[in-house]
Amino acid sequence: MPVGGDGRIAQIWTQGRVFVASQRRSLIVAAAAVLVLFAAGFAGVVSGVPPAVGPAQQPVADATRSRAPQPSTAAAPLPRAPVPSALPATAPGPLAKSSLKVVHQHRLGSCHGRLEITRTGVAFAAEDNDGNEAFTLTYAQFLHAVEDDTLIVKTATRTYRFKAEDSKGGPSQLRDLADRMTRARR
């Protein structure tokens, strides 16, 4: 006798209950895994700490934040003494624009271009006018670090790696650019 209307629904309901009963352990494990993953992601969003995606390295930009906290006073802050620098002295005021010929390293291959540091951010333009490789970022959009002879610029979605085109004085010039970027963030 064919099952009609309500009989078909009852049959499907019964089959569903049997399936859930037979797969109960798997469903509980899957639900627990989803809950743990959700909690980990939620904790990362609430704390504002991005997930670890590589070796624990402290970016150059965060190095000044790791100092011990200074006691606060009600008096006006004391003026800072000038810090000696390997960079040539520049006039006080906005950060002077500086640039360097660099090699932008890709996962496969590389391209040549110019990395420019300004008081508002950093920009890269490839020599071969490849629009896909050019970018402009404000200081709020990235963190930077220097590892060996490589400058790393990391955004929320991409990581850019640069080496100085000049192999002799290049690494020190790259570090100078990173220092300028750190000062411009202040």
C-alpha positions in Angstrom: 0.0 0.0 0.0 1.5 3.4 -1.0 2.4 5.8 1.7 0.7 9.2 1.3 0.9 12.6 2.8 1.3 12.3 6.6 2.6 8.7 6.4 5.6 9.8 4.2 6.5 12.6 6.8 6.3 10.1 9.6 8.5 7.6 7.7 11.1 10.3 7.1 10.9 11.4 10.7 11.5 7.9 11.9 14.5 7.4 9.5 16.0 10.7 10.8 15.7 9.6 14.4 17.3 6.3 13.7 20.2 8.0 11.8 20.8 10.5 14.7 20.7 7.7 17.2 23.2 5.6 15.2 25.6 8.6 14.6 25.2 10.2 18.1 28.9 9.9 19.0 30.1 11.4 15.7 27.7 14.3 15.9 28.8 15.1 19.5 32.4 15.1 18.4 31.7 17.3 15.4 29.6 19.8 17.6 32.5 20.0 20.2 35.0 20.7 17.4 32.9 23.5 16.0 32.4 24.9 19.5 36.2 24.9 20.2 37.0 26.5 16.8 34.3 29.1 17.3 35.6 29.9 20.8 39.2 30.2 19.6 38.2 32.6 16.8 35.9 34.6 19.0 38.7 35.0 21.6 41.1 36.2 18.9 38.6 38.8 17.7 37.8 40.0 21.3 41.4 40.2 22.4 42.6 41.9 19.1 45.6 39.6 19.0 46.0 38.1 15.5 46.5 34.3 15.3 50.1 33.0 15.2 51.0 32.2 11.6 54.7 31.8 11.8 57.7 31.8 14.1 57.4 34.1 17.1 59.2 37.2 16.0 58.7 40.7 17.4 58.3 43.2 14.6 60.5 46.3 14.6 57.4 48.5 15.0 56.5 46.8 18.3 59.9 46.9 19.8 59.3 50.2 21.5 56.1 48.8 23.2 58.0 46.1 25.0 59.7 48.5 27.4 58.8 48.4 31.1 55.9 50.8 31.9 57.0 54.1 33.2 55.3 55.5 36.3 53.0 58.4 35.5 53.2 61.8 37.2 50.8 64.7 37.3 53.5 67.1 36.0 54.1 67.8 32.4 56.3 65.2 30.6 60.0 66.0 30.3 61.4 66.7 26.8 63.2 63.7 25.3 66.9 63.8 24.7 67.9 63.4 21.1 68.7 59.8 20.2 71.9 59.3 18.1 71.2 57.9 14.7 73.2 56.4 11.8 70.9 58.4 9.4 72.0 61.8 8.2 70.6 64.7 10.2 67.4 66.2 8.8 65.5 69.4 9.6 62.9 69.0 12.3 59.4 68.6 11.0 57.7 66.0 8.8 59.7 62.9 7.9 61.6 63.5 4.7 60.6 61.2 1.8 63.1 58.5 1.0 63.2 55.6 -1.4 65.4 52.7 -2.3 65.7 50.4 -5.3 64.6 47.0 -4.1 63.9 43.4 -5.2 60.4 42.3 -4.4 60.5 38.6 -3.6 57.6 36.5 -4.8 56.9 32.9 -3.9 58.2 32.0 -7.4 60.6 34.6 -8.8 60.9 38.3 -8.1 60.6 41.8 -9.6 62.5 45.0 -9.3 61.1 48.3 -8.3 61.3 51.3 -5.9 60.1 51.3 -2.3 59.2 54.7 -1.1 58.7 55.8 2.5 56.8 59.0 3.3 55.4 60.5 6.5 52.0 58.9 5.8 53.0 55.4 4.7 54.9 53.2 2.2 54.5 52.6 -1.5 56.0 50.2 -3.9 56.1 50.5 -7.7 57.5 47.8 -10.0 59.9 48.9 -12.7 58.0 47.0 -15.4 54.8 48.9 -14.5 53.0 45.8 -13.4 49.9 47.2 -11.7 49.4 43.9 -9.8 52.6 44.4 -7.9 52.2 48.1 -7.0 50.7 49.1 -3.6 50.4 52.0 -1.3 49.8 51.5 2.5 49.3 53.8 5.4 51.2 53.0 8.6 47.9 51.8 10.2 47.6 49.1 7.5 50.8 47.2 8.1 53.6 46.1 10.5 57.2 45.8 9.4 60.3 43.9 10.5 63.8 43.3 9.3 65.2 39.8 9.3 68.8 39.5 8.1 68.8 41.4 4.8 65.1 41.3 4.2 62.4 43.9 5.0 59.1 42.3 5.7 55.9 44.3 5.3 52.8 42.5 6.6 49.2 43.5 6.1 46.1 41.7 7.2 46.0 39.8 4.0 49.4 39.8 2.4 53.1 39.6 3.3 55.6 41.5 1.1 59.4 40.7 1.3 62.0 43.1 0.0 65.8 43.0 -0.4 67.9 45.9 -1.4 69.0 45.9 -5.0 72.5 47.0 -4.1 74.1 44.0 -2.4 77.0 46.0 -0.8 75.3 48.9 1.1 71.8 47.6 0.6 71.2 45.8 3.9 72.1 48.9 5.9 70.0 51.1 3.6 67.1 48.7 4.1 67.5 49.0 7.9 67.6 52.8 7.6 64.3 52.6 5.8 62.8 50.4 8.5 64.1 52.8 11.1 62.4 55.7 9.3 59.2 53.8 9.1 59.4 53.2 12.9 59.9 56.9 13.6 57.1 57.9 11.3 54.7 55.7 13.2 55.2 57.8 16.4 
